[in-house]
Amino acid sequence: MAKRWSDLSPRARKAIVVVAGVDGALRTAALVDLRRRDAREVNGSRRLWTAALATVSSAGVVPVVYFLRGRRR
């Protein structure tokens, strides 16, 4: 049986909120960056990056991969 929010310790709740906030901020920054870049400055398909950033729950992994590998220098 899955735990309910009320069953979690205050420390676990805080960790979840912090990770979700960081993930949301990274996703937003990556989507804004992707939107402002020309397609020639992006490695891969802009549509696929947008879909991955918008839908994949990754605790910040997908936005970090985008910033490290998805942009051309």
PDB file of N, CA, C and O in Angstrom:
ATOM      1  N   MET A   1       0.841  -1.186   0.000  1.00  0.00           N
ATOM      2  CA  MET A   1       0.000   0.000   0.000  1.00  0.00           C
ATOM      3  C   MET A   1       0.881   1.244   0.000  1.00  0.00           C
ATOM      4  O   MET A   1       1.866   1.317   0.736  1.00  0.00           O
ATOM      5  N   ALA A   2       0.532   2.191  -0.805  1.00  0.00           N
ATOM      6  CA  ALA A   2       1.295   3.426  -0.910  1.00  0.00           C
ATOM      7  C   ALA A   2       1.066   4.287   0.337  1.00  0.00           C
ATOM      8  O   ALA A   2      -0.016   4.299   0.923  1.00  0.00           O
ATOM      9  N   LYS A   3       2.115   4.999   0.714  1.00  0.00           N
ATOM     10  CA  LYS A   3       1.990   5.904   1.859  1.00  0.00           C
ATOM     11  C   LYS A   3       1.247   7.163   1.435  1.00  0.00           C
ATOM     12  O   LYS A   3       1.341   7.617   0.295  1.00  0.00           O
ATOM     13  N   ARG A   4       0.519   7.701   2.377  1.00  0.00           N
ATOM     14  CA  ARG A   4      -0.147   8.975   2.161  1.00  0.00           C
ATOM     15  C   ARG A   4       0.793  10.084   2.606  1.00  0.00           C
ATOM     16  O   ARG A   4       1.732   9.857   3.369  1.00  0.00           O
ATOM     17  N   TRP A   5       0.524  11.282   2.117  1.00  0.00           N
ATOM     18  CA  TRP A   5       1.338  12.439   2.487  1.00  0.00           C
ATOM     19  C   TRP A   5       1.401  12.573   4.006  1.00  0.00           C
ATOM     20  O   TRP A   5       2.457  12.871   4.565  1.00  0.00           O
ATOM     21  N   SER A   6       0.292  12.356   4.657  1.00  0.00           N
ATOM     22  CA  SER A   6       0.236  12.510   6.114  1.00  0.00           C
ATOM     23  C   SER A   6       1.035  11.433   6.847  1.00  0.00           C
ATOM     24  O   SER A   6       1.381  11.610   8.015  1.00  0.00           O
ATOM     25  N   ASP A   7       1.330  10.323   6.178  1.00  0.00           N
ATOM     26  CA  ASP A   7       2.122   9.249   6.786  1.00  0.00           C
ATOM     27  C   ASP A   7       3.626   9.522   6.725  1.00  0.00           C
ATOM     28  O   ASP A   7       4.400   8.901   7.452  1.00  0.00           O
ATOM     29  N   LEU A   8       4.036  10.444   5.863  1.00  0.00           N
ATOM     30  CA  LEU A   8       5.457  10.741   5.709  1.00  0.00           C
ATOM     31  C   LEU A   8       5.966  11.607   6.859  1.00  0.00           C
ATOM     32  O   LEU A   8       5.220  12.389   7.449  1.00  0.00           O
ATOM     33  N   SER A   9       7.229  11.451   7.155  1.00  0.00           N
ATOM     34  CA  SER A   9       7.839  12.278   8.194  1.00  0.00           C
ATOM     35  C   SER A   9       7.992  13.702   7.665  1.00  0.00           C
ATOM     36  O   SER A   9       8.037  13.909   6.453  1.00  0.00           O
ATOM     37  N   PRO A  10       8.072  14.673   8.554  1.00  0.00           N
ATOM     38  CA  PRO A  10       8.280  16.056   8.104  1.00  0.00           C
ATOM     39  C   PRO A  10       9.547  16.207   7.245  1.00  0.00           C
ATOM     40  O   PRO A  10       9.568  16.994   6.298  1.00  0.00           O
ATOM     41  N   ARG A  11      10.575  15.468   7.573  1.00  0.00           N
ATOM     42  CA  ARG A  11      11.819  15.526   6.799  1.00  0.00           C
ATOM     43  C   ARG A  11      11.604  15.012   5.373  1.00  0.00           C
ATOM     44  O   ARG A  11      12.102  15.605   4.416  1.00  0.00           O
ATOM     45  N   ALA A  12      10.866  13.914   5.233  1.00  0.00           N
ATOM     46  CA  ALA A  12      10.584  13.359   3.909  1.00  0.00           C
ATOM     47  C   ALA A  12       9.711  14.313   3.102  1.00  0.00           C
ATOM     48  O   ALA A  12       9.935  14.490   1.904  1.00  0.00           O
ATOM     49  N   ARG A  13       8.725  14.927   3.740  1.00  0.00           N
ATOM     50  CA  ARG A  13       7.868  15.897   3.057  1.00  0.00           C
ATOM     51  C   ARG A  13       8.690  17.074   2.540  1.00  0.00           C
ATOM     52  O   ARG A  13       8.523  17.512   1.402  1.00  0.00           O
ATOM     53  N   LYS A  14       9.574  17.575   3.389  1.00  0.00           N
ATOM     54  CA  LYS A  14      10.409  18.716   3.008  1.00  0.00           C
ATOM     55  C   LYS A  14      11.308  18.348   1.827  1.00  0.00           C
ATOM     56  O   LYS A  14      11.467  19.139   0.898  1.00  0.00           O
ATOM     57  N   ALA A  15      11.893  17.158   1.862  1.00  0.00           N
ATOM     58  CA  ALA A  15      12.762  16.709   0.773  1.00  0.00           C
ATOM     59  C   ALA A  15      11.994  16.630  -0.545  1.00  0.00           C
ATOM     60  O   ALA A  15      12.507  17.036  -1.588  1.00  0.00           O
ATOM     61  N   ILE A  16      10.779  16.115  -0.504  1.00  0.00           N
ATOM     62  CA  ILE A  16       9.958  16.004  -1.709  1.00  0.00           C
ATOM     63  C   ILE A  16       9.642  17.388  -2.268  1.00  0.00           C
ATOM     64  O   ILE A  16       9.719  17.607  -3.476  1.00  0.00           O
ATOM     65  N   VAL A  17       9.289  18.310  -1.392  1.00  0.00           N
ATOM     66  CA  VAL A  17       8.958  19.666  -1.835  1.00  0.00           C
ATOM     67  C   VAL A  17      10.180  20.359  -2.438  1.00  0.00           C
ATOM     68  O   VAL A  17      10.066  21.039  -3.458  1.00  0.00           O
ATOM     69  N   VAL A  18      11.339  20.193  -1.818  1.00  0.00           N
ATOM     70  CA  VAL A  18      12.562  20.821  -2.320  1.00  0.00           C
ATOM     71  C   VAL A  18      12.939  20.242  -3.687  1.00  0.00           C
ATOM     72  O   VAL A  18      13.232  20.993  -4.618  1.00  0.00           O
ATOM     73  N   VAL A  19      12.932  18.923  -3.810  1.00  0.00           N
ATOM     74  CA  VAL A  19      13.284  18.285  -5.088  1.00  0.00           C
ATOM     75  C   VAL A  19      12.289  18.698  -6.178  1.00  0.00           C
ATOM     76  O   VAL A  19      12.693  18.964  -7.310  1.00  0.00           O
ATOM     77  N   ALA A  20      11.022  18.753  -5.856  1.00  0.00           N
ATOM     78  CA  ALA A  20      10.019  19.171  -6.840  1.00  0.00           C
ATOM     79  C   ALA A  20      10.240  20.620  -7.257  1.00  0.00           C
ATOM     80  O   ALA A  20      10.088  20.952  -8.432  1.00  0.00           O
ATOM     81  N   GLY A  21      10.593  21.475  -6.321  1.00  0.00           N
ATOM     82  CA  GLY A  21      10.862  22.877  -6.645  1.00  0.00           C
ATOM     83  C   GLY A  21      12.070  23.046  -7.540  1.00  0.00           C
ATOM     84  O   GLY A  21      12.035  23.813  -8.503  1.00  0.00           O
ATOM     85  N   VAL A  22      13.142  22.330  -7.226  1.00  0.00           N
ATOM     86  CA  VAL A  22      14.354  22.386  -8.055  1.00  0.00           C
ATOM     87  C   VAL A  22      14.059  21.842  -9.449  1.00  0.00           C
ATOM     88  O   VAL A  22      14.474  22.427 -10.449  1.00  0.00           O
ATOM     89  N   ASP A  23      13.348  20.733  -9.512  1.00  0.00           N
ATOM     90  CA  ASP A  23      12.990  20.152 -10.806  1.00  0.00           C
ATOM     91  C   ASP A  23      12.149  21.135 -11.618  1.00  0.00           C
ATOM     92  O   ASP A  23      12.396  21.319 -12.810  1.00  0.00           O
ATOM     93  N   GLY A  24      11.176  21.755 -10.998  1.00  0.00           N
ATOM     94  CA  GLY A  24      10.325  22.721 -11.703  1.00  0.00           C
ATOM     95  C   GLY A  24      11.112  23.919 -12.216  1.00  0.00           C
ATOM     96  O   GLY A  24      10.887  24.383 -13.333  1.00  0.00           O
ATOM     97  N   ALA A  25      12.028  24.414 -11.405  1.00  0.00           N
ATOM     98  CA  ALA A  25      12.846  25.558 -11.824  1.00  0.00           C
ATOM     99  C   ALA A  25      13.770  25.175 -12.980  1.00  0.00           C
ATOM    100  O   ALA A  25      13.926  25.940 -13.932  1.00  0.00           O
ATOM    101  N   LEU A  26      14.379  23.997 -12.896  1.00  0.00           N
ATOM    102  CA  LEU A  26      15.260  23.543 -13.980  1.00  0.00           C
ATOM    103  C   LEU A  26      14.485  23.320 -15.276  1.00  0.00           C
ATOM    104  O   LEU A  26      14.950  23.694 -16.352  1.00  0.00           O
ATOM    105  N   ARG A  27      13.316  22.716 -15.173  1.00  0.00           N
ATOM    106  CA  ARG A  27      12.480  22.490 -16.362  1.00  0.00           C
ATOM    107  C   ARG A  27      12.098  23.811 -17.017  1.00  0.00           C
ATOM    108  O   ARG A  27      12.185  23.966 -18.235  1.00  0.00           O
ATOM    109  N   THR A  28      11.675  24.757 -16.192  1.00  0.00           N
ATOM    110  CA  THR A  28      11.277  26.059 -16.713  1.00  0.00           C
ATOM    111  C   THR A  28      12.444  26.741 -17.415  1.00  0.00           C
ATOM    112  O   THR A  28      12.294  27.259 -18.521  1.00  0.00           O
ATOM    113  N   ALA A  29      13.606  26.739 -16.769  1.00  0.00           N
ATOM    114  CA  ALA A  29      14.784  27.364 -17.369  1.00  0.00           C
ATOM    115  C   ALA A  29      15.159  26.681 -18.684  1.00  0.00           C
ATOM    116  O   ALA A  29      15.503  27.354 -19.656  1.00  0.00           O
ATOM    117  N   ALA A  30      15.094  25.366 -18.718  1.00  0.00           N
ATOM    118  CA  ALA A  30      15.438  24.632 -19.931  1.00  0.00           C
ATOM    119  C   ALA A  30      14.432  24.900 -21.047  1.00  0.00           C
ATOM    120  O   ALA A  30      14.822  25.071 -22.202  1.00  0.00           O
ATOM    121  N   LEU A  31      13.156  24.937 -20.719  1.00  0.00           N
ATOM    122  CA  LEU A  31      12.143  25.209 -21.736  1.00  0.00           C
ATOM    123  C   LEU A  31      12.267  26.626 -22.285  1.00  0.00           C
ATOM    124  O   LEU A  31      12.105  26.839 -23.487  1.00  0.00           O
ATOM    125  N   VAL A  32      12.549  27.587 -21.426  1.00  0.00           N
ATOM    126  CA  VAL A  32      12.747  28.968 -21.880  1.00  0.00           C
ATOM    127  C   VAL A  32      13.975  29.043 -22.778  1.00  0.00           C
ATOM    128  O   VAL A  32      13.933  29.673 -23.835  1.00  0.00           O
ATOM    129  N   ASP A  33      15.062  28.408 -22.369  1.00  0.00           N
ATOM    130  CA  ASP A  33      16.286  28.399 -23.173  1.00  0.00           C
ATOM    131  C   ASP A  33      16.025  27.752 -24.531  1.00  0.00           C
ATOM    132  O   ASP A  33      16.440  28.276 -25.564  1.00  0.00           O
ATOM    133  N   LEU A  34      15.342  26.622 -24.524  1.00  0.00           N
ATOM    134  CA  LEU A  34      15.039  25.902 -25.756  1.00  0.00           C
ATOM    135  C   LEU A  34      14.185  26.752 -26.686  1.00  0.00           C
ATOM    136  O   LEU A  34      14.403  26.768 -27.897  1.00  0.00           O
ATOM    137  N   ARG A  35      13.228  27.446 -26.126  1.00  0.00           N
ATOM    138  CA  ARG A  35      12.333  28.297 -26.917  1.00  0.00           C
ATOM    139  C   ARG A  35      13.100  29.447 -27.582  1.00  0.00           C
ATOM    140  O   ARG A  35      12.786  29.831 -28.709  1.00  0.00           O
ATOM    141  N   ARG A  36      14.086  29.986 -26.901  1.00  0.00           N
ATOM    142  CA  ARG A  36      14.842  31.138 -27.408  1.00  0.00           C
ATOM    143  C   ARG A  36      15.949  30.755 -28.388  1.00  0.00           C
ATOM    144  O   ARG A  36      16.447  31.616 -29.112  1.00  0.00           O
ATOM    145  N   ARG A  37      16.336  29.507 -28.426  1.00  0.00           N
ATOM    146  CA  ARG A  37      17.413  29.063 -29.310  1.00  0.00           C
ATOM    147  C   ARG A  37      16.900  28.733 -30.700  1.00  0.00           C
ATOM    148  O   ARG A  37      15.782  28.249 -30.879  1.00  0.00           O
ATOM    149  N   ASP A  38      17.738  29.006 -31.660  1.00  0.00           N
ATOM    150  CA  ASP A  38      17.462  28.597 -33.026  1.00  0.00           C
ATOM    151  C   ASP A  38      17.655  27.082 -33.103  1.00  0.00           C
ATOM    152  O   ASP A  38      18.442  26.516 -32.344  1.00  0.00           O
ATOM    153  N   ALA A  39      16.945  26.433 -34.008  1.00  0.00           N
ATOM    154  CA  ALA A  39      17.022  24.973 -34.131  1.00  0.00           C
ATOM    155  C   ALA A  39      18.438  24.491 -34.421  1.00  0.00           C
ATOM    156  O   ALA A  39      18.801  23.377 -34.044  1.00  0.00           O
ATOM    157  N   ARG A  40      19.248  25.329 -35.095  1.00  0.00           N
ATOM    158  CA  ARG A  40      20.630  24.941 -35.403  1.00  0.00           C
ATOM    159  C   ARG A  40      21.518  24.910 -34.156  1.00  0.00           C
ATOM    160  O   ARG A  40      22.602  24.327 -34.181  1.00  0.00           O
ATOM    161  N   GLU A  41      21.066  25.528 -33.080  1.00  0.00           N
ATOM    162  CA  GLU A  41      21.844  25.574 -31.842  1.00  0.00           C
ATOM    163  C   GLU A  41      21.464  24.476 -30.862  1.00  0.00           C
ATOM    164  O   GLU A  41      21.923  24.469 -29.720  1.00  0.00           O
ATOM    165  N   VAL A  42      20.621  23.545 -31.312  1.00  0.00           N
ATOM    166  CA  VAL A  42      20.137  22.469 -30.444  1.00  0.00           C
ATOM    167  C   VAL A  42      20.564  21.131 -31.032  1.00  0.00           C
ATOM    168  O   VAL A  42      20.380  20.884 -32.224  1.00  0.00           O
ATOM    169  N   ASN A  43      21.130  20.274 -30.200  1.00  0.00           N
ATOM    170  CA  ASN A  43      21.460  18.913 -30.619  1.00  0.00           C
ATOM    171  C   ASN A  43      20.195  18.072 -30.539  1.00  0.00           C
ATOM    172  O   ASN A  43      19.638  17.878 -29.459  1.00  0.00           O
ATOM    173  N   GLY A  44      19.748  17.580 -31.673  1.00  0.00           N
ATOM    174  CA  GLY A  44      18.533  16.772 -31.695  1.00  0.00           C
ATOM    175  C   GLY A  44      17.318  17.613 -32.039  1.00  0.00           C
ATOM    176  O   GLY A  44      17.429  18.781 -32.410  1.00  0.00           O
ATOM    177  N   SER A  45      16.183  17.007 -31.909  1.00  0.00           N
ATOM    178  CA  SER A  45      14.917  17.630 -32.261  1.00  0.00           C
ATOM    179  C   SER A  45      14.408  18.514 -31.126  1.00  0.00           C
ATOM    180  O   SER A  45      14.352  18.090 -29.972  1.00  0.00           O
ATOM    181  N   ARG A  46      14.042  19.737 -31.466  1.00  0.00           N
ATOM    182  CA  ARG A  46      13.468  20.637 -30.456  1.00  0.00           C
ATOM    183  C   ARG A  46      12.144  20.067 -29.939  1.00  0.00           C
ATOM    184  O   ARG A  46      11.825  20.211 -28.759  1.00  0.00           O
ATOM    185  N   ARG A  47      11.383  19.429 -30.810  1.00  0.00           N
ATOM    186  CA  ARG A  47      10.105  18.830 -30.381  1.00  0.00           C
ATOM    187  C   ARG A  47      10.326  17.729 -29.345  1.00  0.00           C
ATOM    188  O   ARG A  47       9.602  17.643 -28.353  1.00  0.00           O
ATOM    189  N   LEU A  48      11.330  16.892 -29.585  1.00  0.00           N
ATOM    190  CA  LEU A  48      11.598  15.813 -28.620  1.00  0.00           C
ATOM    191  C   LEU A  48      12.101  16.361 -27.296  1.00  0.00           C
ATOM    192  O   LEU A  48      11.696  15.886 -26.234  1.00  0.00           O
ATOM    193  N   TRP A  49      12.979  17.357 -27.346  1.00  0.00           N
ATOM    194  CA  TRP A  49      13.447  17.975 -26.106  1.00  0.00           C
ATOM    195  C   TRP A  49      12.273  18.593 -25.339  1.00  0.00           C
ATOM    196  O   TRP A  49      12.166  18.439 -24.122  1.00  0.00           O
ATOM    197  N   THR A  50      11.402  19.289 -26.059  1.00  0.00           N
ATOM    198  CA  THR A  50      10.249  19.913 -25.416  1.00  0.00           C
ATOM    199  C   THR A  50       9.352  18.858 -24.778  1.00  0.00           C
ATOM    200  O   THR A  50       8.911  19.017 -23.640  1.00  0.00           O
ATOM    201  N   ALA A  51       9.085  17.790 -25.507  1.00  0.00           N
ATOM    202  CA  ALA A  51       8.234  16.720 -24.969  1.00  0.00           C
ATOM    203  C   ALA A  51       8.865  16.088 -23.733  1.00  0.00           C
ATOM    204  O   ALA A  51       8.182  15.847 -22.738  1.00  0.00           O
ATOM    205  N   ALA A  52      10.159  15.823 -23.797  1.00  0.00           N
ATOM    206  CA  ALA A  52      10.838  15.199 -22.657  1.00  0.00           C
ATOM    207  C   ALA A  52      10.840  16.129 -21.453  1.00  0.00           C
ATOM    208  O   ALA A  52      10.578  15.698 -20.330  1.00  0.00           O
ATOM    209  N   LEU A  53      11.133  17.399 -21.683  1.00  0.00           N
ATOM    210  CA  LEU A  53      11.174  18.359 -20.573  1.00  0.00           C
ATOM    211  C   LEU A  53       9.797  18.580 -19.961  1.00  0.00           C
ATOM    212  O   LEU A  53       9.675  18.803 -18.756  1.00  0.00           O
ATOM    213  N   ALA A  54       8.765  18.517 -20.790  1.00  0.00           N
ATOM    214  CA  ALA A  54       7.414  18.789 -20.305  1.00  0.00           C
ATOM    215  C   ALA A  54       6.741  17.588 -19.658  1.00  0.00           C
ATOM    216  O   ALA A  54       5.846  17.758 -18.831  1.00  0.00           O
ATOM    217  N   THR A  55       7.156  16.372 -20.018  1.00  0.00           N
ATOM    218  CA  THR A  55       6.395  15.211 -19.546  1.00  0.00           C
ATOM    219  C   THR A  55       7.155  14.238 -18.651  1.00  0.00           C
ATOM    220  O   THR A  55       6.546  13.580 -17.808  1.00  0.00           O
ATOM    221  N   VAL A  56       8.450  14.136 -18.813  1.00  0.00           N
ATOM    222  CA  VAL A  56       9.206  13.132 -18.070  1.00  0.00           C
ATOM    223  C   VAL A  56       9.509  13.639 -16.671  1.00  0.00           C
ATOM    224  O   VAL A  56      10.140  14.681 -16.501  1.00  0.00           O
ATOM    225  N   SER A  57       9.055  12.896 -15.674  1.00  0.00           N
ATOM    226  CA  SER A  57       9.352  13.242 -14.287  1.00  0.00           C
ATOM    227  C   SER A  57      10.712  12.636 -13.942  1.00  0.00           C
ATOM    228  O   SER A  57      10.850  11.417 -13.834  1.00  0.00           O
ATOM    229  N   SER A  58      11.713  13.502 -13.770  1.00  0.00           N
ATOM    230  CA  SER A  58      13.075  12.994 -13.679  1.00  0.00           C
ATOM    231  C   SER A  58      13.884  13.538 -12.510  1.00  0.00           C
ATOM    232  O   SER A  58      15.087  13.291 -12.429  1.00  0.00           O
ATOM    233  N   ALA A  59      13.254  14.266 -11.614  1.00  0.00           N
ATOM    234  CA  ALA A  59      13.959  14.884 -10.484  1.00  0.00           C
ATOM    235  C   ALA A  59      15.132  15.729 -10.966  1.00  0.00           C
ATOM    236  O   ALA A  59      16.188  15.753 -10.334  1.00  0.00           O
ATOM    237  N   GLY A  60      14.945  16.418 -12.080  1.00  0.00           N
ATOM    238  CA  GLY A  60      15.959  17.330 -12.581  1.00  0.00           C
ATOM    239  C   GLY A  60      16.958  16.746 -13.548  1.00  0.00           C
ATOM    240  O   GLY A  60      17.808  17.478 -14.056  1.00  0.00           O
ATOM    241  N   VAL A  61      16.890  15.453 -13.825  1.00  0.00           N
ATOM    242  CA  VAL A  61      17.889  14.821 -14.686  1.00  0.00           C
ATOM    243  C   VAL A  61      17.755  15.285 -16.139  1.00  0.00           C
ATOM    244  O   VAL A  61      18.760  15.633 -16.758  1.00  0.00           O
ATOM    245  N   VAL A  62      16.556  15.299 -16.692  1.00  0.00           N
ATOM    246  CA  VAL A  62      16.377  15.671 -18.095  1.00  0.00           C
ATOM    247  C   VAL A  62      16.808  17.116 -18.351  1.00  0.00           C
ATOM    248  O   VAL A  62      17.504  17.359 -19.336  1.00  0.00           O
ATOM    249  N   PRO A  63      16.431  18.085 -17.515  1.00  0.00           N
ATOM    250  CA  PRO A  63      16.922  19.445 -17.763  1.00  0.00           C
ATOM    251  C   PRO A  63      18.447  19.560 -17.690  1.00  0.00           C
ATOM    252  O   PRO A  63      19.049  20.294 -18.473  1.00  0.00           O
ATOM    253  N   VAL A  64      19.061  18.855 -16.773  1.00  0.00           N
ATOM    254  CA  VAL A  64      20.525  18.897 -16.668  1.00  0.00           C
ATOM    255  C   VAL A  64      21.152  18.294 -17.923  1.00  0.00           C
ATOM    256  O   VAL A  64      22.128  18.832 -18.446  1.00  0.00           O
ATOM    257  N   VAL A  65      20.602  17.188 -18.408  1.00  0.00           N
ATOM    258  CA  VAL A  65      21.114  16.579 -19.645  1.00  0.00           C
ATOM    259  C   VAL A  65      20.944  17.556 -20.807  1.00  0.00           C
ATOM    260  O   VAL A  65      21.832  17.674 -21.652  1.00  0.00           O
ATOM    261  N   TYR A  66      19.816  18.251 -20.855  1.00  0.00           N
ATOM    262  CA  TYR A  66      19.617  19.240 -21.913  1.00  0.00           C
ATOM    263  C   TYR A  66      20.707  20.312 -21.849  1.00  0.00           C
ATOM    264  O   TYR A  66      21.316  20.638 -22.868  1.00  0.00           O
ATOM    265  N   PHE A  67      20.953  20.858 -20.664  1.00  0.00           N
ATOM    266  CA  PHE A  67      21.952  21.921 -20.541  1.00  0.00           C
ATOM    267  C   PHE A  67      23.361  21.422 -20.860  1.00  0.00           C
ATOM    268  O   PHE A  67      24.177  22.180 -21.384  1.00  0.00           O
ATOM    269  N   LEU A  68      23.654  20.175 -20.556  1.00  0.00           N
ATOM    270  CA  LEU A  68      24.993  19.645 -20.812  1.00  0.00           C
ATOM    271  C   LEU A  68      25.176  19.123 -22.235  1.00  0.00           C
ATOM    272  O   LEU A  68      26.238  19.318 -22.825  1.00  0.00           O
ATOM    273  N   ARG A  69      24.168  18.468 -22.792  1.00  0.00           N
ATOM    274  CA  ARG A  69      24.305  17.812 -24.091  1.00  0.00           C
ATOM    275  C   ARG A  69      23.373  18.313 -25.188  1.00  0.00           C
ATOM    276  O   ARG A  69      23.641  18.095 -26.370  1.00  0.00           O
ATOM    277  N   GLY A  70      22.300  18.971 -24.821  1.00  0.00           N
ATOM    278  CA  GLY A  70      21.299  19.348 -25.803  1.00  0.00           C
ATOM    279  C   GLY A  70      21.587  20.644 -26.545  1.00  0.00           C
ATOM    280  O   GLY A  70      20.988  20.918 -27.585  1.00  0.00           O
ATOM    281  N   ARG A  71      22.497  21.432 -26.012  1.00  0.00           N
ATOM    282  CA  ARG A  71      22.809  22.721 -26.641  1.00  0.00           C
ATOM    283  C   ARG A  71      24.158  22.660 -27.339  1.00  0.00           C
ATOM    284  O   ARG A  71      25.126  22.100 -26.825  1.00  0.00           O
ATOM    285  N   ARG A  72      24.189  23.249 -28.513  1.00  0.00           N
ATOM    286  CA  ARG A  72      25.477  23.368 -29.213  1.00  0.00           C
ATOM    287  C   ARG A  72      26.168  24.617 -28.729  1.00  0.00           C
ATOM    288  O   ARG A  72      25.522  25.613 -28.401  1.00  0.00           O
ATOM    289  N   ARG A  73      27.467  24.563 -28.685  1.00  0.00           N
ATOM    290  CA  ARG A  73      28.241  25.718 -28.212  1.00  0.00           C
ATOM    291  C   ARG A  73      28.648  26.625 -29.325  1.00  0.00           C
ATOM    292  O   ARG A  73      29.304  27.639 -29.087  1.00  0.00           O
TER     293      ARG A  73
END
